[in-house]
């Protein structure tokens, strides 16, 4: 298994990305919604754990994700 990426935000649940709320270059504050994952017919907001800048998106809308999968990178 690859080493975790520095600054990566990891999916806490398996599901499907239904909305991206940020783009690369966006500045975010702790608690801001980054994206929404639908799991078991419920929408789960993935929030920023800290202040930072979105460096890279690693998923797109409609992507299936698994638990532990990197979703995006924050600087």
mmCIF file of the N, C-alpha and C atoms, coordinates in Angstrom:
data_MODEL
# 
_entry.id   MODEL 
# 
loop_
_atom_site.group_PDB 
_atom_site.id 
_atom_site.type_symbol 
_atom_site.label_atom_id 
_atom_site.label_alt_id 
_atom_site.label_comp_id 
_atom_site.label_asym_id 
_atom_site.label_entity_id 
_atom_site.label_seq_id 
_atom_site.pdbx_PDB_ins_code 
_atom_site.Cartn_x 
_atom_site.Cartn_y 
_atom_site.Cartn_z 
_atom_site.occupancy 
_atom_site.B_iso_or_equiv 
_atom_site.pdbx_formal_charge 
_atom_site.auth_seq_id 
_atom_site.auth_comp_id 
_atom_site.auth_asym_id 
_atom_site.auth_atom_id 
_atom_site.pdbx_PDB_model_num 
ATOM 1   N N  . UNK A 1 1  ? 0.848   -1.181 0.000  1.00 0.00 ? 1  UNK A N  1 
ATOM 2   C CA . UNK A 1 1  ? 0.000   0.000  0.000  1.00 0.00 ? 1  UNK A CA 1 
ATOM 3   C C  . UNK A 1 1  ? 0.889   1.238  0.000  1.00 0.00 ? 1  UNK A C  1 
ATOM 4   N N  . UNK A 1 2  ? 0.513   2.230  -0.781 1.00 0.00 ? 2  UNK A N  1 
ATOM 5   C CA . UNK A 1 2  ? 1.298   3.455  -0.898 1.00 0.00 ? 2  UNK A CA 1 
ATOM 6   C C  . UNK A 1 2  ? 1.216   4.267  0.390  1.00 0.00 ? 2  UNK A C  1 
ATOM 7   N N  . UNK A 1 3  ? 2.260   5.036  0.639  1.00 0.00 ? 3  UNK A N  1 
ATOM 8   C CA . UNK A 1 3  ? 2.272   5.916  1.802  1.00 0.00 ? 3  UNK A CA 1 
ATOM 9   C C  . UNK A 1 3  ? 1.225   7.012  1.607  1.00 0.00 ? 3  UNK A C  1 
ATOM 10  N N  . UNK A 1 4  ? 0.592   7.450  2.693  1.00 0.00 ? 4  UNK A N  1 
ATOM 11  C CA . UNK A 1 4  ? -0.400  8.512  2.565  1.00 0.00 ? 4  UNK A CA 1 
ATOM 12  C C  . UNK A 1 4  ? 0.244   9.795  2.028  1.00 0.00 ? 4  UNK A C  1 
ATOM 13  N N  . UNK A 1 5  ? -0.493  10.524 1.203  1.00 0.00 ? 5  UNK A N  1 
ATOM 14  C CA . UNK A 1 5  ? -0.001  11.797 0.669  1.00 0.00 ? 5  UNK A CA 1 
ATOM 15  C C  . UNK A 1 5  ? -0.074  12.858 1.750  1.00 0.00 ? 5  UNK A C  1 
ATOM 16  N N  . UNK A 1 6  ? 0.956   13.659 1.828  1.00 0.00 ? 6  UNK A N  1 
ATOM 17  C CA . UNK A 1 6  ? 0.972   14.760 2.794  1.00 0.00 ? 6  UNK A CA 1 
ATOM 18  C C  . UNK A 1 6  ? -0.164  15.731 2.464  1.00 0.00 ? 6  UNK A C  1 
ATOM 19  N N  . UNK A 1 7  ? -0.982  16.028 3.451  1.00 0.00 ? 7  UNK A N  1 
ATOM 20  C CA . UNK A 1 7  ? -2.084  16.964 3.268  1.00 0.00 ? 7  UNK A CA 1 
ATOM 21  C C  . UNK A 1 7  ? -3.343  16.363 2.671  1.00 0.00 ? 7  UNK A C  1 
ATOM 22  N N  . UNK A 1 8  ? -3.337  15.044 2.422  1.00 0.00 ? 8  UNK A N  1 
ATOM 23  C CA . UNK A 1 8  ? -4.504  14.405 1.797  1.00 0.00 ? 8  UNK A CA 1 
ATOM 24  C C  . UNK A 1 8  ? -5.672  14.334 2.778  1.00 0.00 ? 8  UNK A C  1 
ATOM 25  N N  . UNK A 1 9  ? -6.857  14.619 2.274  1.00 0.00 ? 9  UNK A N  1 
ATOM 26  C CA . UNK A 1 9  ? -8.100  14.433 3.023  1.00 0.00 ? 9  UNK A CA 1 
ATOM 27  C C  . UNK A 1 9  ? -8.638  13.071 2.598  1.00 0.00 ? 9  UNK A C  1 
ATOM 28  N N  . UNK A 1 10 ? -8.873  12.199 3.566  1.00 0.00 ? 10 UNK A N  1 
ATOM 29  C CA . UNK A 1 10 ? -9.203  10.795 3.331  1.00 0.00 ? 10 UNK A CA 1 
ATOM 30  C C  . UNK A 1 10 ? -10.703 10.557 3.519  1.00 0.00 ? 10 UNK A C  1 
ATOM 31  N N  . UNK A 1 11 ? -11.273 9.712  2.674  1.00 0.00 ? 11 UNK A N  1 
ATOM 32  C CA . UNK A 1 11 ? -12.688 9.368  2.800  1.00 0.00 ? 11 UNK A CA 1 
ATOM 33  C C  . UNK A 1 11 ? -12.913 8.517  4.048  1.00 0.00 ? 11 UNK A C  1 
ATOM 34  N N  . UNK A 1 12 ? -13.841 8.944  4.914  1.00 0.00 ? 12 UNK A N  1 
ATOM 35  C CA . UNK A 1 12 ? -14.136 8.146  6.103  1.00 0.00 ? 12 UNK A CA 1 
ATOM 36  C C  . UNK A 1 12 ? -15.116 7.008  5.825  1.00 0.00 ? 12 UNK A C  1 
ATOM 37  N N  . UNK A 1 13 ? -15.756 7.035  4.643  1.00 0.00 ? 13 UNK A N  1 
ATOM 38  C CA . UNK A 1 13 ? -16.799 6.060  4.311  1.00 0.00 ? 13 UNK A CA 1 
ATOM 39  C C  . UNK A 1 13 ? -16.742 5.707  2.827  1.00 0.00 ? 13 UNK A C  1 
ATOM 40  N N  . UNK A 1 14 ? -17.272 4.537  2.469  1.00 0.00 ? 14 UNK A N  1 
ATOM 41  C CA . UNK A 1 14 ? -17.413 4.229  1.043  1.00 0.00 ? 14 UNK A CA 1 
ATOM 42  C C  . UNK A 1 14 ? -18.685 4.888  0.512  1.00 0.00 ? 14 UNK A C  1 
ATOM 43  N N  . UNK A 1 15 ? -18.680 5.244  -0.749 1.00 0.00 ? 15 UNK A N  1 
ATOM 44  C CA . UNK A 1 15 ? -19.868 5.848  -1.345 1.00 0.00 ? 15 UNK A CA 1 
ATOM 45  C C  . UNK A 1 15 ? -19.560 6.444  -2.701 1.00 0.00 ? 15 UNK A C  1 
ATOM 46  N N  . UNK A 1 16 ? -20.388 7.425  -3.090 1.00 0.00 ? 16 UNK A N  1 
ATOM 47  C CA . UNK A 1 16 ? -20.239 8.082  -4.392 1.00 0.00 ? 16 UNK A CA 1 
ATOM 48  C C  . UNK A 1 16 ? -20.186 9.587  -4.175 1.00 0.00 ? 16 UNK A C  1 
ATOM 49  N N  . UNK A 1 17 ? -19.216 10.240 -4.816 1.00 0.00 ? 17 UNK A N  1 
ATOM 50  C CA . UNK A 1 17 ? -19.093 11.695 -4.724 1.00 0.00 ? 17 UNK A CA 1 
ATOM 51  C C  . UNK A 1 17 ? -20.241 12.312 -5.528 1.00 0.00 ? 17 UNK A C  1 
ATOM 52  N N  . UNK A 1 18 ? -21.108 13.061 -4.845 1.00 0.00 ? 18 UNK A N  1 
ATOM 53  C CA . UNK A 1 18 ? -22.246 13.671 -5.537 1.00 0.00 ? 18 UNK A CA 1 
ATOM 54  C C  . UNK A 1 18 ? -22.053 15.163 -5.767 1.00 0.00 ? 18 UNK A C  1 
ATOM 55  N N  . UNK A 1 19 ? -21.129 15.791 -5.043 1.00 0.00 ? 19 UNK A N  1 
ATOM 56  C CA . UNK A 1 19 ? -20.884 17.224 -5.246 1.00 0.00 ? 19 UNK A CA 1 
ATOM 57  C C  . UNK A 1 19 ? -19.500 17.606 -4.757 1.00 0.00 ? 19 UNK A C  1 
ATOM 58  N N  . UNK A 1 20 ? -18.792 18.365 -5.584 1.00 0.00 ? 20 UNK A N  1 
ATOM 59  C CA . UNK A 1 20 ? -17.527 18.977 -5.189 1.00 0.00 ? 20 UNK A CA 1 
ATOM 60  C C  . UNK A 1 20 ? -17.829 20.431 -4.873 1.00 0.00 ? 20 UNK A C  1 
ATOM 61  N N  . UNK A 1 21 ? -17.466 20.880 -3.697 1.00 0.00 ? 21 UNK A N  1 
ATOM 62  C CA . UNK A 1 21 ? -17.760 22.249 -3.267 1.00 0.00 ? 21 UNK A CA 1 
ATOM 63  C C  . UNK A 1 21 ? -16.554 23.176 -3.390 1.00 0.00 ? 21 UNK A C  1 
ATOM 64  N N  . UNK A 1 22 ? -15.398 22.628 -3.778 1.00 0.00 ? 22 UNK A N  1 
ATOM 65  C CA . UNK A 1 22 ? -14.171 23.417 -3.907 1.00 0.00 ? 22 UNK A CA 1 
ATOM 66  C C  . UNK A 1 22 ? -13.463 23.081 -5.209 1.00 0.00 ? 22 UNK A C  1 
ATOM 67  N N  . UNK A 1 23 ? -12.522 23.958 -5.583 1.00 0.00 ? 23 UNK A N  1 
ATOM 68  C CA . UNK A 1 23 ? -11.673 23.749 -6.760 1.00 0.00 ? 23 UNK A CA 1 
ATOM 69  C C  . UNK A 1 23 ? -10.234 24.006 -6.352 1.00 0.00 ? 23 UNK A C  1 
ATOM 70  N N  . UNK A 1 24 ? -9.264  23.505 -7.119 1.00 0.00 ? 24 UNK A N  1 
ATOM 71  C CA . UNK A 1 24 ? -7.867  23.816 -6.804 1.00 0.00 ? 24 UNK A CA 1 
ATOM 72  C C  . UNK A 1 24 ? -7.661  25.331 -6.737 1.00 0.00 ? 24 UNK A C  1 
ATOM 73  N N  . UNK A 1 25 ? -6.932  25.748 -5.714 1.00 0.00 ? 25 UNK A N  1 
ATOM 74  C CA . UNK A 1 25 ? -6.667  27.167 -5.509 1.00 0.00 ? 25 UNK A CA 1 
ATOM 75  C C  . UNK A 1 25 ? -7.602  27.823 -4.510 1.00 0.00 ? 25 UNK A C  1 
ATOM 76  N N  . UNK A 1 26 ? -8.738  27.173 -4.211 1.00 0.00 ? 26 UNK A N  1 
ATOM 77  C CA . UNK A 1 26 ? -9.675  27.737 -3.239 1.00 0.00 ? 26 UNK A CA 1 
ATOM 78  C C  . UNK A 1 26 ? -9.062  27.714 -1.841 1.00 0.00 ? 26 UNK A C  1 
ATOM 79  N N  . UNK A 1 27 ? -9.263  28.801 -1.101 1.00 0.00 ? 27 UNK A N  1 
ATOM 80  C CA . UNK A 1 27 ? -8.855  28.844 0.300  1.00 0.00 ? 27 UNK A CA 1 
ATOM 81  C C  . UNK A 1 27 ? -10.045 28.372 1.135  1.00 0.00 ? 27 UNK A C  1 
ATOM 82  N N  . UNK A 1 28 ? -9.774  27.500 2.097  1.00 0.00 ? 28 UNK A N  1 
ATOM 83  C CA . UNK A 1 28 ? -10.830 26.974 2.958  1.00 0.00 ? 28 UNK A CA 1 
ATOM 84  C C  . UNK A 1 28 ? -10.461 27.194 4.414  1.00 0.00 ? 28 UNK A C  1 
ATOM 85  N N  . UNK A 1 29 ? -11.486 27.232 5.246  1.00 0.00 ? 29 UNK A N  1 
ATOM 86  C CA . UNK A 1 29 ? -11.299 27.364 6.686  1.00 0.00 ? 29 UNK A CA 1 
ATOM 87  C C  . UNK A 1 29 ? -11.768 26.070 7.344  1.00 0.00 ? 29 UNK A C  1 
ATOM 88  N N  . UNK A 1 30 ? -11.236 25.804 8.512  1.00 0.00 ? 30 UNK A N  1 
ATOM 89  C CA . UNK A 1 30 ? -11.634 24.615 9.256  1.00 0.00 ? 30 UNK A CA 1 
ATOM 90  C C  . UNK A 1 30 ? -13.155 24.571 9.348  1.00 0.00 ? 30 UNK A C  1 
ATOM 91  N N  . UNK A 1 31 ? -13.742 23.427 8.970  1.00 0.00 ? 31 UNK A N  1 
ATOM 92  C CA . UNK A 1 31 ? -15.189 23.247 9.041  1.00 0.00 ? 31 UNK A CA 1 
ATOM 93  C C  . UNK A 1 31 ? -15.928 23.500 7.741  1.00 0.00 ? 31 UNK A C  1 
ATOM 94  N N  . UNK A 1 32 ? -15.253 24.121 6.746  1.00 0.00 ? 32 UNK A N  1 
ATOM 95  C CA . UNK A 1 32 ? -15.899 24.335 5.441  1.00 0.00 ? 32 UNK A CA 1 
ATOM 96  C C  . UNK A 1 32 ? -16.186 22.991 4.772  1.00 0.00 ? 32 UNK A C  1 
ATOM 97  N N  . UNK A 1 33 ? -17.309 22.911 4.048  1.00 0.00 ? 33 UNK A N  1 
ATOM 98  C CA . UNK A 1 33 ? -17.655 21.692 3.313  1.00 0.00 ? 33 UNK A CA 1 
ATOM 99  C C  . UNK A 1 33 ? -16.786 21.619 2.056  1.00 0.00 ? 33 UNK A C  1 
ATOM 100 N N  . UNK A 1 34 ? -16.088 20.500 1.886  1.00 0.00 ? 34 UNK A N  1 
ATOM 101 C CA . UNK A 1 34 ? -15.214 20.288 0.736  1.00 0.00 ? 34 UNK A CA 1 
ATOM 102 C C  . UNK A 1 34 ? -15.933 19.531 -0.373 1.00 0.00 ? 34 UNK A C  1 
ATOM 103 N N  . UNK A 1 35 ? -16.663 18.494 0.016  1.00 0.00 ? 35 UNK A N  1 
ATOM 104 C CA . UNK A 1 35 ? -17.409 17.688 -0.947 1.00 0.00 ? 35 UNK A CA 1 
ATOM 105 C C  . UNK A 1 35 ? -18.469 16.899 -0.210 1.00 0.00 ? 35 UNK A C  1 
ATOM 106 N N  . UNK A 1 36 ? -19.356 16.291 -0.985 1.00 0.00 ? 36 UNK A N  1 
ATOM 107 C CA . UNK A 1 36 ? -20.438 15.493 -0.402 1.00 0.00 ? 36 UNK A CA 1 
ATOM 108 C C  . UNK A 1 36 ? -20.369 14.090 -0.981 1.00 0.00 ? 36 UNK A C  1 
ATOM 109 N N  . UNK A 1 37 ? -20.404 13.111 -0.079 1.00 0.00 ? 37 UNK A N  1 
ATOM 110 C CA . UNK A 1 37 ? -20.406 11.697 -0.466 1.00 0.00 ? 37 UNK A CA 1 
ATOM 111 C C  . UNK A 1 37 ? -21.758 11.108 -0.081 1.00 0.00 ? 37 UNK A C  1 
ATOM 112 N N  . UNK A 1 38 ? -22.394 10.434 -1.043 1.00 0.00 ? 38 UNK A N  1 
ATOM 113 C CA . UNK A 1 38 ? -23.649 9.736  -0.763 1.00 0.00 ? 38 UNK A CA 1 
ATOM 114 C C  . UNK A 1 38 ? -23.316 8.295  -0.408 1.00 0.00 ? 38 UNK A C  1 
ATOM 115 N N  . UNK A 1 39 ? -23.825 7.869  0.743  1.00 0.00 ? 39 UNK A N  1 
ATOM 116 C CA . UNK A 1 39 ? -23.632 6.494  1.196  1.00 0.00 ? 39 UNK A CA 1 
ATOM 117 C C  . UNK A 1 39 ? -24.936 6.033  1.837  1.00 0.00 ? 39 UNK A C  1 
ATOM 118 N N  . UNK A 1 40 ? -25.431 4.902  1.411  1.00 0.00 ? 40 UNK A N  1 
ATOM 119 C CA . UNK A 1 40 ? -26.673 4.341  1.943  1.00 0.00 ? 40 UNK A CA 1 
ATOM 120 C C  . UNK A 1 40 ? -27.807 5.367  1.878  1.00 0.00 ? 40 UNK A C  1 
ATOM 121 N N  . UNK A 1 41 ? -27.906 6.072  0.743  1.00 0.00 ? 41 UNK A N  1 
ATOM 122 C CA . UNK A 1 41 ? -28.954 7.055  0.453  1.00 0.00 ? 41 UNK A CA 1 
ATOM 123 C C  . UNK A 1 41 ? -28.911 8.276  1.373  1.00 0.00 ? 41 UNK A C  1 
ATOM 124 N N  . UNK A 1 42 ? -27.780 8.468  2.065  1.00 0.00 ? 42 UNK A N  1 
ATOM 125 C CA . UNK A 1 42 ? -27.608 9.652  2.904  1.00 0.00 ? 42 UNK A CA 1 
ATOM 126 C C  . UNK A 1 42 ? -26.438 10.459 2.370  1.00 0.00 ? 42 UNK A C  1 
ATOM 127 N N  . UNK A 1 43 ? -26.587 11.786 2.366  1.00 0.00 ? 43 UNK A N  1 
ATOM 128 C CA . UNK A 1 43 ? -25.502 12.655 1.920  1.00 0.00 ? 43 UNK A CA 1 
ATOM 129 C C  . UNK A 1 43 ? -24.653 13.046 3.126  1.00 0.00 ? 43 UNK A C  1 
ATOM 130 N N  . UNK A 1 44 ? -23.349 12.820 3.010  1.00 0.00 ? 44 UNK A N  1 
ATOM 131 C CA . UNK A 1 44 ? -22.407 13.083 4.090  1.00 0.00 ? 44 UNK A CA 1 
ATOM 132 C C  . UNK A 1 44 ? -21.448 14.188 3.671  1.00 0.00 ? 44 UNK A C  1 
ATOM 133 N N  . UNK A 1 45 ? -21.427 15.273 4.441  1.00 0.00 ? 45 UNK A N  1 
ATOM 134 C CA . UNK A 1 45 ? -20.529 16.384 4.146  1.00 0.00 ? 45 UNK A CA 1 
ATOM 135 C C  . UNK A 1 45 ? -19.132 16.060 4.661  1.00 0.00 ? 45 UNK A C  1 
ATOM 136 N N  . UNK A 1 46 ? -18.156 16.203 3.787  1.00 0.00 ? 46 UNK A N  1 
ATOM 137 C CA . UNK A 1 46 ? -16.760 16.047 4.183  1.00 0.00 ? 46 UNK A CA 1 
ATOM 138 C C  . UNK A 1 46 ? -16.224 17.460 4.389  1.00 0.00 ? 46 UNK A C  1 
ATOM 139 N N  . UNK A 1 47 ? -15.800 17.749 5.616  1.00 0.00 ? 47 UNK A N  1 
ATOM 140 C CA . UNK A 1 47 ? -15.402 19.108 5.992  1.00 0.00 ? 47 UNK A CA 1 
ATOM 141 C C  . UNK A 1 47 ? -13.889 19.228 6.152  1.00 0.00 ? 47 UNK A C  1 
ATOM 142 N N  . UNK A 1 48 ? -13.406 20.445 5.975  1.00 0.00 ? 48 UNK A N  1 
ATOM 143 C CA . UNK A 1 48 ? -11.976 20.721 6.129  1.00 0.00 ? 48 UNK A CA 1 
ATOM 144 C C  . UNK A 1 48 ? -11.580 20.545 7.594  1.00 0.00 ? 48 UNK A C  1 
ATOM 145 N N  . UNK A 1 49 ? -10.534 19.756 7.855  1.00 0.00 ? 49 UNK A N  1 
ATOM 146 C CA . UNK A 1 49 ? -10.088 19.563 9.230  1.00 0.00 ? 49 UNK A CA 1 
ATOM 147 C C  . UNK A 1 49 ? -9.247  20.736 9.745  1.00 0.00 ? 49 UNK A C  1 
ATOM 148 N N  . UNK A 1 50 ? -8.843  21.627 8.811  1.00 0.00 ? 50 UNK A N  1 
ATOM 149 C CA . UNK A 1 50 ? -7.994  22.771 9.174  1.00 0.00 ? 50 UNK A CA 1 
ATOM 150 C C  . UNK A 1 50 ? -8.089  23.821 8.068  1.00 0.00 ? 50 UNK A C  1 
ATOM 151 N N  . UNK A 1 51 ? -7.569  24.998 8.334  1.00 0.00 ? 51 UNK A N  1 
ATOM 152 C CA . UNK A 1 51 ? -7.467  26.033 7.308  1.00 0.00 ? 51 UNK A CA 1 
ATOM 153 C C  . UNK A 1 51 ? -6.427  25.602 6.281  1.00 0.00 ? 51 UNK A C  1 
ATOM 154 N N  . UNK A 1 52 ? -6.605  26.011 5.033  1.00 0.00 ? 52 UNK A N  1 
ATOM 155 C CA . UNK A 1 52 ? -5.623  25.684 4.005  1.00 0.00 ? 52 UNK A CA 1 
ATOM 156 C C  . UNK A 1 52 ? -6.100  26.095 2.628  1.00 0.00 ? 52 UNK A C  1 
ATOM 157 N N  . UNK A 1 53 ? -5.336  25.683 1.633  1.00 0.00 ? 53 UNK A N  1 
ATOM 158 C CA . UNK A 1 53 ? -5.653  25.939 0.228  1.00 0.00 ? 53 UNK A CA 1 
ATOM 159 C C  . UNK A 1 53 ? -5.763  24.600 -0.480 1.00 0.00 ? 53 UNK A C  1 
ATOM 160 N N  . UNK A 1 54 ? -6.802  24.436 -1.290 1.00 0.00 ? 54 UNK A N  1 
ATOM 161 C CA . UNK A 1 54 ? -6.977  23.197 -2.047 1.00 0.00 ? 54 UNK A CA 1 
ATOM 162 C C  . UNK A 1 54 ? -5.879  23.137 -3.106 1.00 0.00 ? 54 UNK A C  1 
ATOM 163 N N  . UNK A 1 55 ? -5.023  22.130 -2.993 1.00 0.00 ? 55 UNK A N  1 
ATOM 164 C CA . UNK A 1 55 ? -3.912  21.972 -3.933 1.00 0.00 ? 55 UNK A CA 1 
ATOM 165 C C  . UNK A 1 55 ? -4.332  21.133 -5.135 1.00 0.00 ? 55 UNK A C  1 
ATOM 166 N N  . UNK A 1 56 ? -5.073  20.041 -4.872 1.00 0.00 ? 56 UNK A N  1 
ATOM 167 C CA . UNK A 1 56 ? -5.411  19.104 -5.949 1.00 0.00 ? 56 UNK A CA 1 
ATOM 168 C C  . UNK A 1 56 ? -6.660  18.310 -5.587 1.00 0.00 ? 56 UNK A C  1 
ATOM 169 N N  . UNK A 1 57 ? -7.549  18.112 -6.558 1.00 0.00 ? 57 UNK A N  1 
ATOM 170 C CA . UNK A 1 57 ? -8.694  17.214 -6.395 1.00 0.00 ? 57 UNK A CA 1 
ATOM 171 C C  . UNK A 1 57 ? -8.287  15.850 -6.931 1.00 0.00 ? 57 UNK A C  1 
ATOM 172 N N  . UNK A 1 58 ? -8.575  14.806 -6.176 1.00 0.00 ? 58 UNK A N  1 
ATOM 173 C CA . UNK A 1 58 ? -8.196  13.449 -6.570 1.00 0.00 ? 58 UNK A CA 1 
ATOM 174 C C  . UNK A 1 58 ? -9.399  12.620 -7.009 1.00 0.00 ? 58 UNK A C  1 
ATOM 175 N N  . UNK A 1 59 ? -10.596 13.203 -6.913 1.00 0.00 ? 59 UNK A N  1 
ATOM 176 C CA . UNK A 1 59 ? -11.835 12.540 -7.335 1.00 0.00 ? 59 UNK A CA 1 
ATOM 177 C C  . UNK A 1 59 ? -12.664 13.543 -8.134 1.00 0.00 ? 59 UNK A C  1 
ATOM 178 N N  . UNK A 1 60 ? -13.682 13.050 -8.812 1.00 0.00 ? 60 UNK A N  1 
ATOM 179 C CA . UNK A 1 60 ? -14.600 13.921 -9.541 1.00 0.00 ? 60 UNK A CA 1 
ATOM 180 C C  . UNK A 1 60 ? -16.029 13.543 -9.166 1.00 0.00 ? 60 UNK A C  1 
ATOM 181 N N  . UNK A 1 61 ? -16.984 14.417 -9.524 1.00 0.00 ? 61 UNK A N  1 
ATOM 182 C CA . UNK A 1 61 ? -18.385 14.104 -9.246 1.00 0.00 ? 61 UNK A CA 1 
ATOM 183 C C  . UNK A 1 61 ? -18.756 12.813 -9.957 1.00 0.00 ? 61 UNK A C  1 
ATOM 184 N N  . UNK A 1 62 ? -19.455 11.943 -9.235 1.00 0.00 ? 62 UNK A N  1 
ATOM 185 C CA . UNK A 1 62 ? -19.848 10.653 -9.786 1.00 0.00 ? 62 UNK A CA 1 
ATOM 186 C C  . UNK A 1 62 ? -18.875 9.534  -9.467 1.00 0.00 ? 62 UNK A C  1 
ATOM 187 N N  . UNK A 1 63 ? -17.688 9.880  -8.957 1.00 0.00 ? 63 UNK A N  1 
ATOM 188 C CA . UNK A 1 63 ? -16.685 8.863  -8.617 1.00 0.00 ? 63 UNK A CA 1 
ATOM 189 C C  . UNK A 1 63 ? -17.154 8.013  -7.443 1.00 0.00 ? 63 UNK A C  1 
ATOM 190 N N  . UNK A 1 64 ? -16.886 6.717  -7.520 1.00 0.00 ? 64 UNK A N  1 
ATOM 191 C CA . UNK A 1 64 ? -17.079 5.840  -6.369 1.00 0.00 ? 64 UNK A CA 1 
ATOM 192 C C  . UNK A 1 64 ? -15.801 5.890  -5.546 1.00 0.00 ? 64 UNK A C  1 
ATOM 193 N N  . UNK A 1 65 ? -15.953 5.980  -4.227 1.00 0.00 ? 65 UNK A N  1 
ATOM 194 C CA . UNK A 1 65 ? -14.789 6.032  -3.344 1.00 0.00 ? 65 UNK A CA 1 
ATOM 195 C C  . UNK A 1 65 ? -14.916 4.969  -2.268 1.00 0.00 ? 65 UNK A C  1 
ATOM 196 N N  . UNK A 1 66 ? -13.777 4.564  -1.754 1.00 0.00 ? 66 UNK A N  1 
ATOM 197 C CA . UNK A 1 66 ? -13.761 3.576  -0.681 1.00 0.00 ? 66 UNK A CA 1 
ATOM 198 C C  . UNK A 1 66 ? -13.213 4.222  0.590  1.00 0.00 ? 66 UNK A C  1 
ATOM 199 N N  . UNK A 1 67 ? -13.454 3.581  1.713  1.00 0.00 ? 67 UNK A N  1 
ATOM 200 C CA . UNK A 1 67 ? -12.935 4.067  2.984  1.00 0.00 ? 67 UNK A CA 1 
ATOM 201 C C  . UNK A 1 67 ? -11.416 4.138  2.901  1.00 0.00 ? 67 UNK A C  1 
ATOM 202 N N  . UNK A 1 68 ? -10.853 5.258  3.322  1.00 0.00 ? 68 UNK A N  1 
ATOM 203 C CA . UNK A 1 68 ? -9.405  5.423  3.328  1.00 0.00 ? 68 UNK A CA 1 
ATOM 204 C C  . UNK A 1 68 ? -8.828  5.976  2.040  1.00 0.00 ? 68 UNK A C  1 
ATOM 205 N N  . UNK A 1 69 ? -9.670  6.176  1.034  1.00 0.00 ? 69 UNK A N  1 
ATOM 206 C CA . UNK A 1 69 ? -9.194  6.699  -0.254 1.00 0.00 ? 69 UNK A CA 1 
ATOM 207 C C  . UNK A 1 69 ? -8.956  8.204  -0.150 1.00 0.00 ? 69 UNK A C  1 
ATOM 208 N N  . UNK A 1 70 ? -7.812  8.706  -0.647 1.00 0.00 ? 70 UNK A N  1 
ATOM 209 C CA . UNK A 1 70 ? -7.584  10.155 -0.671 1.00 0.00 ? 70 UNK A CA 1 
ATOM 210 C C  . UNK A 1 70 ? -8.582  10.841 -1.609 1.00 0.00 ? 70 UNK A C  1 
ATOM 211 N N  . UNK A 1 71 ? -9.141  11.959 -1.154 1.00 0.00 ? 71 UNK A N  1 
ATOM 212 C CA . UNK A 1 71 ? -10.149 12.698 -1.914 1.00 0.00 ? 71 UNK A CA 1 
ATOM 213 C C  . UNK A 1 71 ? -9.584  13.970 -2.539 1.00 0.00 ? 71 UNK A C  1 
ATOM 214 N N  . UNK A 1 72 ? -8.781  14.676 -1.760 1.00 0.00 ? 72 UNK A N  1 
ATOM 215 C CA . UNK A 1 72 ? -8.157  15.908 -2.231 1.00 0.00 ? 72 UNK A CA 1 
ATOM 216 C C  . UNK A 1 72 ? -6.959  16.214 -1.354 1.00 0.00 ? 72 UNK A C  1 
ATOM 217 N N  . UNK A 1 73 ? -6.164  17.178 -1.796 1.00 0.00 ? 73 UNK A N  1 
ATOM 218 C CA . UNK A 1 73 ? -4.961  17.557 -1.052 1.00 0.00 ? 73 UNK A CA 1 
ATOM 219 C C  . UNK A 1 73 ? -5.081  19.016 -0.642 1.00 0.00 ? 73 UNK A C  1 
ATOM 220 N N  . UNK A 1 74 ? -4.848  19.272 0.658  1.00 0.00 ? 74 UNK A N  1 
ATOM 221 C CA . UNK A 1 74 ? -4.819  20.635 1.195  1.00 0.00 ? 74 UNK A CA 1 
ATOM 222 C C  . UNK A 1 74 ? -3.378  21.019 1.492  1.00 0.00 ? 74 UNK A C  1 
ATOM 223 N N  . UNK A 1 75 ? -3.011  22.246 1.140  1.00 0.00 ? 75 UNK A N  1 
ATOM 224 C CA . UNK A 1 75 ? -1.703  22.799 1.530  1.00 0.00 ? 75 UNK A CA 1 
ATOM 225 C C  . UNK A 1 75 ? -1.832  23.430 2.888  1.00 0.00 ? 75 UNK A C  1 
# 
